[in-house]
Amino acid sequence: MPRVPSLRSRWMSAAAGLAVVASALAGCGSGGQGGPVTLNWYNFPDDSGALQQAADRCGQRSGGRYTIRYNKLPRGADGQRQQLVRRMAAHDTGVDILGLDVTWPAEFAEAGWIREWAGEARERGTADTLDAAVRTATWRGRLYAVPYNSNTQLLWYRDDLVKTPPRTWAEMLAAAEDLARAGKPHRVEIQGAQYEGLTVWFNTLVTSAGGSILTPDAQAPSLGAPAVAAATVMRDLARSVAADPSLPNQMEDQNRLAMESGTAAFELNYPFVYPSMKANRPELFPHFRWAPYPAVTPDRPASVTIGGIDLAVGAYSRHAELAFEATLCLRDRDNQLTNALEGGLPPSLRSLYQAAELTRSYPFAAEVLAALDSAGLRPQTPAYQNVSIAVSHTLSPPADIRPENDVADLRGQIQDALGSKGLIP
Amino acid sequence: MTPVTPATPTAGARADAPRRPAGPSRGARQERRLGLLLCAPAVLVMLAVTAYPIGYAVYLSLQRYDLRFPAQAHWVGLANYGAVLTSTYWWQALGVTVLITAVSVAVELVLGLALALVMHRAVFGRGTVRTAVLVPYGIVTVVAAYSWQYAWTPGTGYLAALLPEGSAPLTEQWPAVALIVLAEVWKTTPFMALLLLAGLALVPEETVRAAMVDGAGFGQRLRLVILPLMKPAILVALLFRTLDAFRIFDNIYVLTGGSNDTGSVSILGYDNLFTALNLGIGSAVSVLIFGCVALIALVFVKLFGAAAPGAGPERR
């Protein structure tokens, strides 16, 4: 059988090749003995290059003590969380710096996967930083991460259709009905699909009505009258002429596209819609204006849900001291400014909102800062994912909401979610 | 070469075999031991890769176990099963799964049989026909599912462009389930056709000719001669496809992610394991899926008499 030796030698060479690859992989894990330590930074995938620039810049500034490798996580938030959770549950020593969505620090801290920020590091990591952003990284009174970028929604509207922006949801619906009667574009664009964005909408309305989804100790649902008021606003919009026909399938990007297509008069969305409108619809852009998020009741301004990314240091990292230092560098003023200008994400440092470089491309910086100063948080609990699924599932589709019944329903589901009992859909 | 069977020594004993006072001869015993030894590595590997995970899943399903808080794990008996079986989400997912399974397997059987007959009868270009039919089966399911997803998404898809303006079929329950079935049928009909083609090869040509001589038309030949002779192959094909279809995951995961009540039981298990990180409930779902699959196999074998593959072409 002449084939056997050749087959075997092929296997041998394949095995030898694998061994080479394996030793090469092992070599890049720790960064070796003499040279700089390699710190692994896991964060959302950034196409602008801002994050890679930050990693390179900090490596250069470290004076040869460390370099930062930026590892891109999957695009979807669920995929990012799954990968981080699986690595941390397996005690991965190769995770030094984690980019966490603002809803995850409680979960990761409770599981013991990220290190507490104390002493000088805590002071440096919270100086000049937005208070609401710091609160997203705080769990049971301790700081477990430091804010990287922040984010919040504004009301975007067209001033060729609407002279003065509405201050409440009721005013906005009335304005939309007037426009509809006049045969003009009149829709209100908001995230109505069954996903976490719907939870954010509900949360913003509940906090704007003066309530919260969970009690302050995060042990039980709070809800109550503010939640019923919030659910009523959602249902009223969904049943009005202002609702987009595809509201139950819309996420942020569909909202942006609908606004750019010219069928809508209002849009509740993040600031990324502004450069997009400028690039895609220059003829609509001069009329594309912004205002604070509409209130639920006239006597109380809205409290909009804060978003963004917090940076944490992995509990199993072998280079924790360096990782804390590198994290502070990654979120410093220069890197946050680059991330804001190139990546389009609002910074978490308060003083940057007055910087001329920023206000030139963020003419709405003052409104974003005001919204962040009065921002509300999403439910802070290790069981946030389950709570969010319970909310978005119960309130979907928005047109079918029965405020009293659904809020009562939600109470039971959130209780189950907090006790990690029962199935999630 | 004599087949080595680990059967009990008396199973093969014949009436005319010489009686022995104490079991098989020394030689037979040694041969049997050799047989067991030869099987042992395979059995060990099977135990390691199947029995251990199944046993571990059952063990986990009896606990309240959150991946984030391993220190708080504790026994809860059958409470997880109670939680799953009293949840509307489970029954909803089971309903969707059964619907997708029944419809897709039925359509695949009809299409697969037609394709098998075409491949069987093809006079020229037989290889080309068979290759062409097999192409969908050769495409990675996830790749095919993404193609379907883009095709049906307004703005990016040529198929969505054929629909009325503003319709997004993957975002509504019934259209989405129909598209999942379509993707599943497109993908696995070739597999069905291949199994049925093997069954067609079992039908003796002379029997069919004899029926023809007796004046049987094509319909009669198919109904009265070919299908009854193919029954074992059809049952095996149905069994395989039903078991596969019941565990459907990838097509749904890519096409809808299980939203708008389009999730199968596998999607439900995945969400509870990987999003909720609830190992207890998730394992209970997995064990229940395993039970359903075992039940399907049992029904096929006991009720319809599907022969296990490899049990030979013995007909009833």
Interface residues (C-beta under 8 A of the other chain):
Chain A: D78 R81 Q82 V85 A89 E107 E110 A111 W113 A193 Q194 Y195 P245 S246 P248 N249 P382 Q385 N386 I389 S420 K421 G422 L423 I424 P425
Chain B: R64 D66 L67 R68 F69 A83 V84 S87 Y89 W90 Q92 G166 A168 T171 S259 N260 G263 L268 D271 N272 F274 T275 A276 L277 N278 I281 V285
